[in-house]
Amino acid sequence: MSHNVEVRRLPKKTIVIIAIMSIVTIIGFAFITFTKNLKMEEVLSTLGHKNISDIQVVNRMSVEDKETKIKSTVYKVTFFDKTLNKECIGFVHRSNHGKYSKDIDCK
């Protein structure tokens, strides 16, 4: 007993729409990642790491102080400091007032 199962093909219009949406999503993700890394490079230069490369924002977390209930943001970053010739990893803290501080270890 052989059962013939009909497979319905997707219309070309649907395939084109899916392809366009995928391309737009990939371009959007790349743009957001690029601008985030560019902004963090600017912040790190104000914090004393002026000659850096290969910067990557690994994670972004919203945190809240338990006592004061003030919310802020912490970024985990990795980069190569050309001045020190070392690979660095650490955290950049952005307070709710827009002030930045760092906790970075270079090896």
C-alpha positions, 0 to 999 in steps of 0.5 A: 500500500503506497500512499501518495502524499501531495506536497504543496509548494510555496508561491514565489511571492512568499519566497521573495517576501521571506528572503527580503525579510531575512536580508533586512533582519540581518542588515538591521542586526549588523547595524545595531552591533556596529553602532553599539561597538562604535559607541563603546569605543567612544566611551572607552576612549574617554575612560583612558583606553584611546588606542584600541581595536577588536572591540566587542560588546558581549552583554548588556544588563540592566541592574538595580541597586537594592538599597536606593532602587536606582536602575543603571546599565552594565556592559561586558566588553572585550578589546585589544589595547594597542598601547598596552599590547594586551587583551582586555576584558571587563565591565563598563557601568553607565549610571542613570545620570549618564556617567560611565565608570569601568572595571577592566582587567588587561592581560 
